[in-house]
Amino acid sequence: MRSLNKMNFIRSLSALCLRKSKMQQRHRSSSRPAVPLGSRILTDPSKVFEHNMWDHMQWSQEEEENAKEKAAENSLVKVQLEIQDKYEREASRYWNEFYKTHKNNFFKDRNWLFLEFPEILPEKRREELKTQERSSEHTKINSTNSFSCKNEVPEMKNYGGGSASVQGYVYNKKQAKSPTDNPQGKNCGEELGGLGSYPGCDATYRILEVGCGAGNSVFPILKVLCKTPGTFLYCCDFASGAVELVKSHSSYNSAWCSAFVHDVCDDALPYPFPDEILDVVLLVFVLSTIHPDRMQGVVNRLAKLLKPGGMLLFRDYGRYDTTQLRFKKGHCLSENFYVRGDGTRVYFFTKDEVWNMFNLAGLTEVQNLVDRRLQVNRKKKVKMHRVWIQSKFQKPLLLPLNNTEEATERHPS
């Protein structure tokens, strides 16, 4: 009898653990899968339209060949050279017209940034956020009746990061907060106030976002930075209209952020801060808008801004992305470089090209991969192969003093 009761108890306990395990998975189902690059894998093709995005998609040889053929076909007719020169000379005008037309309703806030690029934040802050997330998850699980049939599975959200085609950004025209509202304290001002004085000069951890656009990375970052003393965010764009959108946003605060107009292709144009002070440079869907002949110079200059040990975080369009294959004849500027109908341009990278650029700039690879996903329009039953390149490159640390002395002895001047 005792043996039978013991077996029943074990079965009941096992069933309880199983139900709780399933409930925990239910609560996690609404959050983005763990990095790197998610873990929603399509194993059953018949279920392809159950979600908006599938990760780690492997292309068949036939799909690869079809993509190459489409790219070759739409590249047969090139834009005339004199018109190409116009797109280069007037690049900022086309982007200003883009932001004048769309304001910041075109792109969606990049809340995926911290999942793909936790290096944006100081290490201590990263650990704090992890602890808060675990605590929040634990609270959710414990506050739910695991045995209730009324529990609803949260709706799966679209977690496809980086797509420049998604919309949904809500613009708020309220005035920016005063710097005095911020607990960080000192602010060096919007302009250089003298030798050694510049925006963010009192910070101990500094981030630069290049090509900030309407602020779809800026404001998710600022939301976290405002609770992280000693941090400062710089953001720039060569479209003055984009910078104005950032500065007029209700969450913009010059105590934590400095937005400025800057052409990263102009090597003679100084940044409003010294070299080698940045911990992070964020380069997301920006390098692809620049003429291929000028990309290396841009990367070289950005590398000089990083501290030894600083990180450059990169994400951009990959070769044979759906966006590239949809271009019609007559939009190709040069190999894998196109112009859109609104005059803005886009390049499609391979990871080898990215590695070569950053390596020539003296940076060391931490991550460099092709992110292939299947994006799905469930309403129209349309499937789109998305290809992005995601990379992390680090500026090497300075050699220890003894190593430097050894090198001097071996190669005396």
C-alpha positions in Angstrom: 0.0 0.0 0.0 2.8 2.4 1.0 4.6 1.5 -2.3 1.4 2.3 -4.3 1.0 5.7 -2.5 4.6 6.5 -3.1 4.3 5.8 -6.8 1.1 7.9 -7.0 2.9 10.8 -5.3 5.8 10.6 -7.7 3.4 10.6 -10.7 1.6 13.6 -9.3 4.8 15.5 -8.6 6.1 14.7 -12.2 2.8 16.0 -13.7 3.0 19.2 -11.5 6.6 19.9 -12.7 5.6 19.2 -16.3 2.7 21.6 -16.1 4.8 24.3 -14.5 7.5 23.8 -17.2 5.0 24.3 -20.0 3.6 27.4 -18.3 7.1 28.9 -18.1 7.5 28.3 -21.8 4.2 29.9 -22.4 5.3 33.1 -20.6 8.5 33.2 -22.5 6.8 32.7 -25.9 6.0 36.4 -26.2 9.7 37.5 -25.8 12.4 37.4 -28.5 14.3 34.1 -28.5 17.7 34.2 -27.0 20.6 35.6 -28.9 22.6 35.2 -31.1 20.0 35.9 -33.8 17.1 34.1 -32.3 16.1 30.4 -32.3 12.8 30.1 -34.1 13.6 27.4 -36.5 11.2 26.2 -39.2 11.2 22.4 -39.0 7.8 21.8 -40.6 7.3 23.7 -43.9 3.5 23.4 -43.5 3.7 25.7 -40.5 5.6 28.5 -42.3 2.7 31.0 -42.0 2.3 30.6 -38.2 4.9 33.3 -37.5 6.2 36.5 -39.1 9.9 35.5 -39.1 12.0 32.3 -39.1 15.6 32.2 -38.1 18.8 30.6 -39.5 17.2 29.7 -42.9 19.4 27.6 -45.1 19.2 28.2 -48.8 19.0 25.4 -51.3 21.4 25.4 -54.2 18.5 26.2 -56.5 17.5 29.2 -54.4 21.0 30.5 -54.3 21.3 30.2 -58.1 18.0 31.9 -58.7 19.0 34.8 -56.5 22.3 35.2 -58.4 20.4 35.2 -61.7 18.0 37.9 -60.5 20.8 40.1 -59.3 22.7 39.7 -62.5 19.6 40.5 -64.5 18.7 43.6 -62.7 22.3 44.8 -62.9 22.5 44.6 -66.7 21.4 48.2 -67.3 23.4 50.8 -65.3 22.5 54.3 -64.4 24.3 56.9 -66.6 27.5 58.2 -65.0 26.4 61.9 -65.0 23.2 60.9 -63.1 25.3 58.8 -60.7 27.4 61.9 -59.9 24.2 63.8 -59.1 23.1 61.1 -56.6 26.6 61.4 -55.0 26.7 65.2 -54.9 23.1 65.6 -53.6 22.9 62.6 -51.3 22.0 64.7 -48.3 19.2 66.4 -50.2 17.6 63.1 -51.0 17.7 61.9 -47.4 16.4 65.3 -46.2 13.5 64.9 -48.6 13.0 61.4 -47.3 12.7 62.6 -43.7 10.5 65.6 -44.7 8.1 63.2 -46.3 8.1 60.3 -43.8 9.0 62.2 -40.6 9.7 59.3 -38.2 6.8 57.1 -39.2 8.8 54.9 -41.6 10.9 52.8 -39.3 10.1 50.9 -36.1 12.1 51.4 -32.9 15.0 49.0 -32.7 14.2 47.4 -29.3 16.2 44.4 -30.5 19.5 46.3 -30.2 20.3 45.2 -26.6 19.6 41.5 -27.5 21.9 41.4 -30.5 24.4 44.0 -29.2 24.6 43.8 -25.4 28.0 45.5 -25.8 26.2 48.8 -26.2 26.0 49.1 -22.4 28.7 49.0 -19.7 29.3 45.5 -18.4 28.0 46.4 -15.0 24.7 47.7 -16.5 24.4 44.6 -18.6 24.5 42.4 -15.5 21.9 44.6 -13.8 19.5 44.2 -16.7 20.0 40.5 -16.8 19.2 40.3 -13.0 16.1 42.5 -13.5 14.9 40.3 -16.4 15.3 37.1 -14.4 13.5 38.6 -11.5 10.7 39.9 -13.7 10.3 36.5 -15.3 10.3 34.8 -11.9 7.6 37.1 -10.7 5.4 36.5 -13.8 5.6 32.8 -13.3 4.9 32.7 -9.6 2.0 35.2 -9.9 0.2 32.9 -12.4 -2.0 30.0 -11.4 -0.4 27.2 -13.4 -3.5 25.0 -13.1 -6.0 27.5 -14.4 -7.5 26.8 -17.8 -8.1 30.5 -18.3 -4.5 31.4 -18.8 -3.9 32.7 -22.3 -0.8 32.2 -24.3 0.7 35.7 -25.1 0.6 36.6 -28.8 3.9 36.1 -30.6 5.4 39.4 -31.6 7.4 40.1 -34.7 11.0 40.0 -33.6 12.7 40.4 -36.9 15.5 42.9 -36.2 16.9 45.4 -38.6 14.3 45.3 -41.4 14.2 48.8 -43.0 10.7 48.1 -44.3 8.8 47.8 -41.1 6.7 50.8 -39.9 5.0 51.8 -36.6 7.1 54.6 -35.1 5.0 57.1 -33.1 6.2 60.6 -33.2 5.8 63.0 -30.3 6.4 66.7 -30.8 6.5 67.7 -27.1 9.4 69.9 -26.1 12.7 68.3 -24.9 13.3 68.1 -21.2 15.6 70.5 -19.5 19.1 69.2 -18.7 18.5 70.2 -15.1 15.7 67.5 -15.0 18.4 64.9 -15.3 20.1 63.4 -12.2 23.4 62.9 -14.0 24.5 66.4 -13.1 27.1 68.2 -15.2 26.6 68.9 -18.9 29.3 70.3 -21.1 26.8 72.1 -23.3 26.0 71.8 -27.0 29.1 73.6 -28.2 32.8 73.3 -27.4 33.2 75.5 -24.4 37.0 75.7 -24.6 40.0 73.4 -24.5 39.1 70.0 -23.1 35.4 70.9 -22.9 33.0 69.1 -25.1 29.5 67.4 -24.8 29.8 64.3 -22.7 33.3 65.3 -21.4 32.3 64.2 -17.8 31.1 60.8 -18.9 33.1 57.6 -18.3 31.3 55.5 -21.0 30.5 57.0 -24.4 28.5 55.7 -27.4 28.3 57.1 -30.9 25.5 56.1 -33.3 26.4 57.0 -36.9 23.4 57.7 -39.1 20.9 58.1 -36.4 17.9 58.9 -38.7 14.8 59.8 -36.8 16.1 58.2 -33.5 14.9 54.6 -33.8 18.0 53.4 -32.0 18.6 56.6 -30.0 15.6 56.5 -27.8 15.6 52.8 -26.9 19.3 53.4 -25.9 18.5 56.6 -24.0 15.7 54.8 -22.1 18.4 52.6 -20.6 21.2 55.2 -20.3 19.1 57.6 -18.2 19.3 55.0 -15.5 23.1 54.5 -16.0 25.2 57.3 -14.4 28.4 58.2 -16.2 27.1 57.3 -19.7 26.7 59.6 -22.8 25.3 59.1 -26.3 26.4 60.9 -29.4 24.3 60.5 -32.5 24.8 62.1 -36.0 23.3 62.1 -39.4 24.2 64.1 -42.5 20.5 64.8 -43.1 19.7 67.9 -41.0 16.0 67.0 -41.1 16.7 63.7 -39.3 18.8 65.5 -36.6 15.9 68.0 -36.0 13.5 65.1 -35.6 15.8 63.6 -32.8 16.2 66.9 -31.1 12.5 67.8 -31.1 11.5 64.4 -29.5 10.2 64.5 -26.0 12.8 62.0 -24.8 15.8 64.0 -26.1 17.9 65.4 -23.3 21.2 67.2 -23.8 22.5 66.0 -20.4 22.6 62.4 -21.8 22.8 62.9 -25.6 24.3 65.1 -28.2 22.8 65.0 -31.7 24.6 66.8 -34.5 24.8 67.0 -38.3 27.9 65.3 -39.7 29.1 63.9 -43.0 31.1 60.8 -42.2 32.6 60.8 -45.7 34.3 64.2 -45.1 37.7 63.3 -43.5 38.5 67.0 -42.9 35.3 67.6 -40.9 36.1 67.2 -37.1 33.8 65.5 -34.7 32.7 67.5 -31.6 34.9 65.4 -29.3 38.4 64.0 -29.4 39.7 60.8 -30.9 39.9 57.6 -28.8 37.2 58.4 -26.3 34.4 56.1 -27.5 33.6 52.8 -26.0 31.1 51.9 -28.7 30.4 52.9 -32.3 27.0 51.7 -33.6 26.8 51.4 -37.4 23.4 50.0 -38.3 22.0 50.2 -41.8 24.3 53.2 -42.6 27.4 52.0 -44.4 25.2 50.6 -47.2 24.0 54.1 -48.1 27.6 55.3 -48.9 29.4 54.9 -52.2 31.6 51.8 -52.1 34.7 53.8 -53.0 34.3 55.9 -49.8 33.4 53.1 -47.3 37.0 52.3 -46.3 37.7 55.9 -45.4 34.6 56.1 -43.3 35.5 52.9 -41.4 39.1 54.1 -40.9 38.0 57.3 -39.4 35.5 55.7 -37.1 38.1 53.3 -35.8 40.2 56.3 -34.7 37.4 57.4 -32.5 37.4 54.2 -30.4 39.3 53.7 -27.2 41.7 50.7 -27.2 39.3 47.8 -26.4 36.3 49.8 -27.8 33.7 48.0 -30.0 32.3 48.7 -33.4 28.9 47.1 -33.8 27.7 46.6 -37.4 24.5 45.4 -39.0 23.5 46.0 -42.7 22.1 44.4 -45.8 23.5 41.1 -47.0 24.0 40.0 -50.6 20.9 38.7 -52.3 18.5 40.1 -49.7 14.9 40.3 -51.0 15.4 44.1 -51.3 18.2 43.6 -53.8 16.3 41.1 -55.9 13.3 43.4 -56.2 15.1 46.2 -58.0 14.2 46.7 -61.6 16.6 47.2 -64.5 18.0 50.7 -64.7 18.4 51.2 -60.9 21.9 49.6 -60.6 24.7 52.1 -60.1 27.6 49.6 -59.9 28.0 46.0 -58.8 25.5 45.3 -55.8 24.9 49.1 -55.5 21.5 50.5 -56.3 19.4 53.7 -56.2 15.9 53.7 -55.0 13.1 55.7 -56.6 13.5 58.4 -54.0 17.2 58.9 -54.8 18.6 57.2 -51.7 21.1 54.4 -52.4 21.9 51.0 -50.9 24.7 48.5 -51.1 24.5 44.7 -50.3 27.5 43.2 -48.5 29.2 39.9 -48.1 30.7 39.1 -44.7 34.2 38.8 -46.4 33.9 42.4 -47.6 32.9 43.5 -44.2 35.9 41.6 -42.6 38.3 43.2 -45.1 37.1 46.7 -44.4 37.3 46.5 -40.6 40.5 44.5 -40.7 42.2 47.2 -42.8 41.0 49.7 -40.3 43.0 47.8 -37.6 40.0 46.2 -35.9 39.8 42.6 -34.7 36.9 40.3 -35.4 34.7 39.3 -32.5 31.7 38.3 -34.6 31.0 38.3 -38.3 28.1 36.3 -39.7 25.4 36.1 -42.3 21.9 36.3 -40.7 19.5 34.6 -43.0 15.8 34.7 -42.1 12.5 34.0 -43.8 10.1 36.9 -43.4 6.4 36.1 -43.9 3.4 38.1 -44.8 0.8 35.9 -43.3 -2.2 37.9 -44.7 -0.9 37.8 -48.3 0.8 34.4 -47.9 4.1 35.8 -49.2 7.6 34.6 -48.2 10.7 36.8 -48.4 14.2 35.7 -47.9 16.0 38.4 -45.8 19.8 38.5 -45.6 21.7 40.7 -43.2 25.3 40.9 -42.1 25.9 41.3 -38.4 29.4 42.0 -37.1 31.3 43.0 -34.0 34.9 44.3 -34.3 37.1 45.5 -31.5 40.0 47.9 -31.4 43.0 46.1 -30.0 44.2 47.0 -26.5 47.5 48.8 -26.1 50.5 46.6 -25.7 51.8 46.3 -22.1 54.8 48.5 -21.3 57.2 45.5 -21.2 56.0 44.3 -24.6 56.5 47.8 -26.0 60.0 47.9 -24.7 60.8 44.5 -26.2 59.5 45.7 -29.6 61.7 48.8 -29.4 64.7 46.7 -28.6 64.0 44.4 -31.6 63.3 47.3 -34.0 65.3 50.3 -32.7 64.7 53.6 -34.5 
